[in-house]
Amino acid sequence: MNYQELEIKILNIDKEQIKKKLLEIGAEFKKSRIQKIYTYDCYSPILMYKLAIGDYKITNSKNSLQKLINIISYIKPTFTQEEKIYFKELLGHEEIDKYIENNINNIDISKLEDEKLLKIIEDTENRFFKWIRLRQDGEKVEITIKYIYSDKANYQIDDVKEVEINTDNFEVANKLIEEMGYYRKKLAEKKRDSYSYRGMDIEIDEWPLLEPYIEIEGPSAEEIYELAKLLGYSKEQTRVMNTEDVYLEKGIDLSKYEEMTFNIQK
């Protein structure tokens, strides 16, 4: 399991000009291929939270409380200081997961069903986004869990987190994800040319109905923006966004497509 590094996009590029520039600065070409990608929607935090509460009330199981701890641990970076003060007043601790851990043998579950607390968790849906991507890249198969801890319309480079798991069978991985209760939202294809430069990955991506763009991924924002500058782009010309939002900027709503492949004509 790998925690992925930071990344930016540079949209609407001249592909051949960028490939020439990459070679000029000494970037190493790695490979070119077409990737097959499935994306899956994850349950909302409030739904997961309420399901775990309901399970605990039936079973009194510590496993249910551990589920609550896991859910809260994902979303707690989005809690405001004002919300933490309320948690302290309600629970005696400003961190909900720590309250559960400290009282796991004698929990007052009614406090975790407090109406205002539930509303705060529900409101994190506007500040926390999570989805799963299954990608076949030649013989390599990757499961990536993606998180955005911010207002989705205005997030920055540090707001995006990824956890990546490598496997070796696309169909088995798809079956496993679906058996876990996540439903596949769409199938997509993209063409990708990969380069590396001083520990950073540079990807030239082509998606159906979009102009080519670059993704630069690296260990620090400073190194990423410096590489963008070498390629002729200022920080202001870079974007931190997912592909769905790139389509939206072109007036294309991906939610209306079950498949986005190169069979679709412009």
RODO-2510 file (C-alpha; in nm, 4 decimals, decimal comma):
residues 266
     n   res          X          Y          Z
     1     m     0,0000     0,0000     0,0000
     2     n     0,1389     0,3384    -0,1022
     3     y     0,0372     0,6907    -0,0062
     4     q     0,0573     0,8870    -0,3272
     5     e     0,2376     1,2159    -0,3712
     6     l     0,1087     1,5603    -0,4656
     7     e    -0,0046     1,6363    -0,8199
     8     i    -0,1165     1,9187    -1,0479
     9     k    -0,2622     1,9411    -1,3979
    10     i    -0,1784     2,1696    -1,6905
    11     l    -0,4674     2,1764    -1,9366
    12     n    -0,4991     2,2154    -2,3138
    13     i    -0,1377     2,1511    -2,4041
    14     d     0,0375     2,1070    -2,7379
    15     k     0,1354     1,7425    -2,6955
    16     e     0,4224     1,7342    -2,9437
    17     q     0,5711     2,0577    -2,8126
    18     i     0,5609     1,9276    -2,4534
    19     k     0,7204     1,5961    -2,5527
    20     k     1,0021     1,7889    -2,7193
    21     k     1,0460     2,0102    -2,4120
    22     l     1,0563     1,7087    -2,1791
    23     l     1,3406     1,5560    -2,3771
    24     e     1,5254     1,8899    -2,3814
    25     i     1,5277     1,9133    -2,0001
    26     g     1,6431     1,5521    -1,9668
    27     a     1,3181     1,3784    -1,8719
    28     e     1,3187     1,0027    -1,9326
    29     f     1,0434     0,8517    -2,1475
    30     k     0,8975     0,5412    -1,9808
    31     k     0,6056     0,4078    -2,1858
    32     s     0,2910     0,4803    -2,3856
    33     r    -0,0350     0,2862    -2,3501
    34     i    -0,4152     0,2939    -2,3210
    35     q    -0,5538     0,2499    -1,9700
    36     k    -0,8918     0,1059    -1,8706
    37     i    -1,0422     0,2714    -1,5633
    38     y    -1,3431     0,1946    -1,3450
    39     t    -1,4610     0,4451    -1,0834
    40     y    -1,6887     0,3648    -0,7905
    41     d    -1,8913     0,5844    -0,5586
    42     c    -1,8355     0,5472    -0,1844
    43     y    -2,1038     0,5786     0,0793
    44     s    -2,1471     0,9185     0,2418
    45     p    -1,9937     0,9637     0,5896
    46     i    -2,3320     1,0220     0,7555
    47     l    -2,4785     0,7029     0,6074
    48     m    -2,1781     0,4973     0,7165
    49     y    -2,1933     0,6577     1,0622
    50     k    -2,5646     0,5845     1,1106
    51     l    -2,5228     0,2254     0,9896
    52     a    -2,2430     0,1685     1,2423
    53     i    -2,4544     0,3228     1,5218
    54     g    -2,7463     0,0966     1,4298
    55     d    -2,5219    -0,2082     1,4205
    56     y    -2,3845    -0,1294     1,7667
    57     k    -2,7345    -0,0887     1,9146
    58     i    -2,8202    -0,4389     1,7916
    59     t    -2,4940    -0,6207     1,8660
    60     n    -2,3110    -0,4128     2,1323
    61     s    -2,0032    -0,5068     1,9313
    62     k    -1,6697    -0,3296     1,9690
    63     n    -1,6263    -0,3877     1,5957
    64     s    -1,9135    -0,1444     1,5357
    65     l    -1,7424     0,1145     1,7536
    66     q    -1,4209     0,0598     1,5598
    67     k    -1,6143     0,1349     1,2399
    68     l    -1,7239     0,4640     1,3964
    69     i    -1,3645     0,5443     1,4865
    70     n    -1,2537     0,4734     1,1290
    71     i    -1,5286     0,6905     0,9790
    72     i    -1,4517     0,9836     1,2079
    73     s    -1,0769     0,9526     1,1480
    74     y    -1,1379     1,0129     0,7747
    75     i    -1,3507     1,3242     0,8141
    76     k    -1,2094     1,4903     1,1257
    77     p    -0,9580     1,7078     0,9308
    78     t    -1,2657     1,8962     0,8023
    79     f    -1,4054     1,9828     1,1459
    80     t    -1,3862     2,3525     1,2355
    81     q    -1,2627     2,4842     1,5694
    82     e    -1,6185     2,5858     1,6559
    83     e    -1,7369     2,2302     1,5913
    84     k    -1,4569     2,0898     1,8055
    85     i    -1,5633     2,3169     2,0913
    86     y    -1,9138     2,1727     2,0655
    87     f    -1,7766     1,8175     2,0741
    88     k    -1,5833     1,9092     2,3903
    89     e    -1,9010     2,0381     2,5545
    90     l    -2,0998     1,7293     2,4512
    91     l    -1,8451     1,4518     2,4960
    92     g    -1,5758     1,5951     2,7183
    93     h    -1,3317     1,5583     2,4290
    94     e    -1,2964     1,7646     2,1118
    95     e    -1,2117     1,4547     1,9049
    96     i    -1,5033     1,2149     1,8594
    97     d    -1,2840     0,9162     1,7759
    98     k    -1,0740     0,9696     2,0892
    99     y    -1,3926     0,9873     2,2993
   100     i    -1,5032     0,6503     2,1575
   101     e    -1,1603     0,4944     2,2151
   102     n    -1,1510     0,6166     2,5751
   103     n    -1,5000     0,4827     2,6479
   104     i    -1,5068     0,1728     2,4294
   105     n    -1,6065    -0,0542     2,7209
   106     n    -1,8787     0,1752     2,8565
   107     i    -1,9961     0,4002     2,5737
   108     d    -2,2985     0,6304     2,6050
   109     i    -2,4254     0,5765     2,2509
   110     s    -2,6970     0,8402     2,2922
   111     k    -2,4296     1,1122     2,2924
   112     l    -2,3145     0,9927     1,9500
   113     e    -2,6727     1,0338     1,8243
   114     d    -2,6916     1,3975     1,9326
   115     e    -2,8867     1,5914     1,6684
   116     k    -2,6307     1,8690     1,6238
   117     l    -2,3410     1,6214     1,6096
   118     l    -2,5209     1,4275     1,3351
   119     k    -2,5815     1,7504     1,1422
   120     i    -2,2110     1,8388     1,1627
   121     i    -2,1159     1,4966     1,0249
   122     e    -2,3755     1,5328     0,7487
   123     d    -2,2346     1,8733     0,6544
   124     t    -1,8894     1,7229     0,5957
   125     e    -2,0289     1,5980     0,2635
   126     n    -1,9555     1,9501     0,1358
   127     r    -1,5947     1,9335     0,2619
   128     f    -1,4951     1,5691     0,2198
   129     f    -1,5091     1,3627    -0,0988
   130     k    -1,4016     1,0027    -0,1441
   131     w    -1,4113     0,7626    -0,4361
   132     i    -1,2376     0,4478    -0,5586
   133     r    -1,0576     0,4055    -0,8902
   134     l    -0,9591     0,0700    -1,0413
   135     r    -0,7088     0,1078    -1,3248
   136     q    -0,5543    -0,1429    -1,5653
   137     d    -0,2214    -0,0172    -1,6967
   138     g    -0,0864    -0,2944    -1,9192
   139     e    -0,0181    -0,5843    -1,6833
   140     k    -0,0269    -0,3547    -1,3801
   141     v    -0,3536    -0,3193    -1,1857
   142     e    -0,4019    -0,0446    -0,9243
   143     i    -0,6779     0,0281    -0,6748
   144     t    -0,6671     0,3920    -0,5647
   145     i    -0,8777     0,5461    -0,2880
   146     k    -0,8954     0,9220    -0,3403
   147     y    -0,9852     1,1885    -0,0841
   148     i    -1,0434     1,5621    -0,1073
   149     y    -1,0497     1,7529     0,2227
   150     s    -1,1888     2,0843     0,1034
   151     d    -1,4625     2,2642    -0,0813
   152     k    -1,4460     2,0649    -0,4042
   153     a    -1,4689     2,3755    -0,6213
   154     n    -1,1680     2,5450    -0,4618
   155     y    -0,9291     2,2818    -0,3342
   156     q    -0,5520     2,3222    -0,3339
   157     i    -0,2630     2,0835    -0,3941
   158     d    -0,2336     1,9798    -0,0267
   159     d    -0,6072     1,9014     0,0027
   160     v    -0,5892     1,5891    -0,2158
   161     k    -0,4797     1,2555    -0,0690
   162     e    -0,4526     0,9108    -0,2265
   163     v    -0,3967     0,5585    -0,1026
   164     e    -0,2823     0,3136    -0,3706
   165     i    -0,2954    -0,0674    -0,3593
   166     n    -0,1352    -0,2831    -0,6290
   167     t    -0,2912    -0,6101    -0,7420
   168     d    -0,2557    -0,8404    -1,0423
   169     n    -0,6093    -0,9217    -1,1611
   170     f    -0,8468    -0,6519    -1,2850
   171     e    -1,1641    -0,8613    -1,2871
   172     v    -1,1026    -1,0088    -0,9407
   173     a    -1,0350    -0,6599    -0,8021
   174     n    -1,3567    -0,5304    -0,9603
   175     k    -1,5541    -0,8191    -0,8105
   176     l    -1,4026    -0,7572    -0,4666
   177     i    -1,4908    -0,3859    -0,4713
   178     e    -1,8481    -0,4569    -0,5813
   179     e    -1,8881    -0,7303    -0,3166
   180     m    -1,7859    -0,4704    -0,0564
   181     g    -2,0958    -0,2733    -0,1552
   182     y    -1,9500    -0,0043    -0,3802
   183     y    -2,1169     0,0359    -0,7170
   184     r    -1,9332     0,1048    -1,0390
   185     k    -2,0228     0,4474    -1,1694
   186     k    -1,8481     0,4386    -1,5049
   187     l    -1,5895     0,2840    -1,7362
   188     a    -1,3374     0,5147    -1,8997
   189     e    -1,0336     0,4890    -2,1254
   190     k    -0,7378     0,7202    -2,1630
   191     k    -0,4125     0,7306    -2,3557
   192     r    -0,1106     0,7996    -2,1364
   193     d     0,2535     0,8790    -2,2160
   194     s     0,4742     0,8581    -1,9061
   195     y     0,8012     1,0363    -1,8286
   196     s     1,0138     1,0717    -1,5159
   197     y     1,2318     1,3622    -1,4060
   198     r     1,4287     1,3899    -1,0809
   199     g     1,1946     1,1683    -0,8825
   200     m     0,8778     1,3139    -1,0314
   201     d     0,6280     1,1513    -1,2675
   202     i     0,5017     1,3409    -1,5715
   203     e     0,1982     1,2017    -1,7524
   204     i     0,0598     1,3274    -2,0826
   205     d    -0,3045     1,2196    -2,0780
   206     e    -0,5589     1,2095    -2,3588
   207     w    -0,9230     1,1414    -2,2692
   208     p    -1,2168     1,1089    -2,5097
   209     l    -1,3609     1,4513    -2,6041
   210     l    -1,0836     1,6431    -2,4208
   211     e    -0,7667     1,8193    -2,5312
   212     p    -0,4440     1,6598    -2,3970
   213     y    -0,3205     1,7692    -2,0555
   214     i    -0,0223     1,7032    -1,8269
   215     e    -0,0202     1,5638    -1,4754
   216     i     0,2915     1,6232    -1,2661
   217     e     0,3253     1,4198    -0,9474
   218     g     0,6046     1,4609    -0,6955
   219     p     0,7089     1,4712    -0,3304
   220     s     0,6656     1,8469    -0,2777
   221     a     0,4708     2,1384    -0,4207
   222     e     0,7929     2,3366    -0,4663
   223     e     0,9492     2,0716    -0,6912
   224     i     0,6292     2,0276    -0,8899
   225     y     0,5884     2,3984    -0,9613
   226     e     0,9573     2,4298    -1,0495
   227     l     0,9168     2,1545    -1,3092
   228     a     0,6059     2,3253    -1,4465
   229     k     0,8160     2,6411    -1,4843
   230     l     1,0817     2,4459    -1,6777
   231     l     0,8052     2,3359    -1,9145
   232     g     0,7004     2,6971    -1,9664
   233     y     0,4063     2,7268    -1,7260
   234     s     0,3614     2,9520    -1,4238
   235     k     0,1997     2,8335    -1,1003
   236     e    -0,1106     3,0319    -1,1974
   237     q    -0,1447     2,8241    -1,5150
   238     t    -0,1571     2,4964    -1,3208
   239     r    -0,4718     2,3397    -1,1785
   240     v    -0,5573     2,1084    -0,8896
   241     m    -0,8686     1,9232    -1,0021
   242     n    -0,9971     1,5804    -1,0964
   243     t    -1,0843     1,4664    -1,4461
   244     e    -1,4579     1,4957    -1,3850
   245     d    -1,4122     1,8690    -1,3280
   246     v    -1,2018     1,9006    -1,6445
   247     y    -1,4959     1,7563    -1,8380
   248     l    -1,7378     1,9949    -1,6638
   249     e    -1,5280     2,2911    -1,7789
   250     k    -1,5847     2,1651    -2,1341
   251     g    -1,9594     2,1449    -2,0696
   252     i    -1,9615     1,7639    -2,0449
   253     d    -2,1366     1,6036    -1,7459
   254     l    -1,9748     1,2636    -1,6906
   255     s    -2,2648     1,1520    -1,4712
   256     k    -2,4669     1,1168    -1,7929
   257     y    -2,2217     0,8624    -1,9365
   258     e    -2,1853     0,5028    -1,8198
   259     e    -1,8843     0,4723    -2,0526
   260     m    -1,6337     0,7311    -2,1724
   261     t    -1,4188     0,5471    -2,4265
   262     f    -1,2534     0,6315    -2,7558
   263     n    -1,5540     0,4856    -2,9388
   264     i    -1,7351     0,8111    -2,8567
   265     q    -1,7106     1,0520    -3,1491
   266     k    -1,6447     1,4229    -3,1053
***
